[in-house]
Amino acid sequence: QSALTQPASVSGSPGQSITISCTGTSSDVSDYQYVSWFQHHPGKPPKLLVFDVTKRPSGVSNRFSGSKSGNTASLTISGLQDEDEADYYCTSYTAISTPLYVFGTGTKVTVL
Amino acid sequence: QVQLQESGPGLVQPSETLSLTCAVSGASLGRNWWSWVRQAPGKGLEWIGEIYPSGTTNYNPSLKSRVTILVDKSKNQFSLRLSSVTAADTAVFYCARHMSGANTFDSWGQGTLVIVSS
C-alpha cells in the first residue's frame, strides 16, 4: 500500500484560499469515507482538522473544509492566516487491505 | 482532557530493540483503539500499528515482523517494541488515540525522538 500523493508545497497570501489535494486509489480514498486531515507544526503533535472527509472536530475553525471526488480528497483553507503555515497530511483508513491507515506524502503550506 | 506521553530511551544501538511506553491520563484506555505513528527525519508520517484494550492488534505489514504492541490496563498505558533496528528506524515516535466512532486519531502525544546509532 503506497502513500497517498500530495503536492510537496502550496503557498498563498494572507486572506486567500488554498486547496491541498490527496490522491489515493480504489483501495482507500475512493471507496471509503474515512479521509482525515492533520496540521503539523514542527516540534508539536499533529492536530486533527477534518475527519470522515468533511467533518470538523469541535474547536477547529470553519476555515478548514474537506471534500472528495473519486480517488482524490481535498482540504481547503479559507482566509489564510500566518499561523496556518505548517505541514499538512491526509490519511485514509481502509478495511480491506493493510496497512489499515495510509498517510499522504505531506504538503508544506507557506503563507507569503 | 486526555493526555498521552511517550517515554523511552532516546538512543538505541543498531540491531537492538527499541522500547517505548505511552502513558495515558485523563481517560481510561476504555473502548478506544490506540496507535503508534512515526516520522523519520525529513519524511512523512507512517502508521506502525494499533491495539485495543483487549489486546487485539493490527500492524503495518512493512514492520509486522519486527513490531509488538502491548497494553497494560492496570497502568493505563501501552507500549511499542521494534526489534532489529537500523539507522532507518531513527524517527520521532508518536502515540495516538483513535477517535470514538471514527477511523482517525484525535489525540496525540508530544512525540519522542529515537536515534539508532552506535
Interface residues (C-beta under 8 A of the other chain):
Chain A: Q1 A3 Y34 S36 F38 H40 K44 P45 P46 K47 L48 F51 D52 K55 P57 Y89 T91 Y93 T98 P99 L100 Y101 V102 F103 G104 T105 G106
Chain B: S35 V37 G44 L45 E46 W47 E50 N58 Y59 N60 P61 S62 Y94 M99 A102 N103 T104 F105 D106 W108 G109 Q110 G111
